[in-house]
Amino acid sequence: MKIAIIGGGPAGLYAAILLKKQRPQADITVHERNRPDDTFGFGVVFSDATLDNFEKYDLPSYQR
């Protein structure tokens, strides 16, 4: 199965991680419009509720 994810932000990258966990055989590609060395667009802060959900449903990602 081929899966294309549009957007390399937090949601797109996390979707890729979760999909790969569920379907290790899948060919997953994340498409991002910015160059790999661009440094803008970061600085995302997750709310306490979001962090609680990470801890509850995906402990390995939460611990990273």
N, C-alpha and C positions, 0 to 999 in steps of 0.2 A: 504494500500500500504506500502510495506517495501522498505526503501531506505538506501543503505550503502554508506558512504562517506569514502574514503581512504585518510587519512592524517588529522591531527588535527592542522595544521598550520592556518594562517589567512584566506586563501582561503577556506579551508575545513570547518572551523567553521562558516564563513560568509555564505557559501552555505547552511549549516544546518539551520541557522537562517532564511534565505530567504525562503527555502523550507517549514519550519514549519509555517511561516506566510501565505504562499500560500495554504498549505495543512495541516491544524491543526490536521487532523485525521491520518496523515502518521506516521509510526513507523520509525524514523530516527536514525541511529546508525553511530557514527563517530569512525573510527578505527585509532588508533595512535600507532606507534611502540615503542615510548618512554614511560617510566613509568610516572605516574601522578606527582611524586615529582621531576622529572628531571627539571633542571633550564636552560639548554642550548637550543639554537635554537630560543630564543626570541630576542627582540630588533629590531623588524620590524618597519620601518619608512615609512609612506605613503606619497607619493608625494602630492603637492598642488592640482594637477589635480584629483587625487584619492579622496582626502578629499572633493573637490568641488562636485564630483559625489555622494559621501555619503550624503552630505548635500542636494543635489538636489533630489535624488531618495529614500533616506532612512533616513529621519531626526531623528527619534528616535535613530537609531544606531549611527549616527553622534554625537548626543548630549551626548552620553555616553562616 
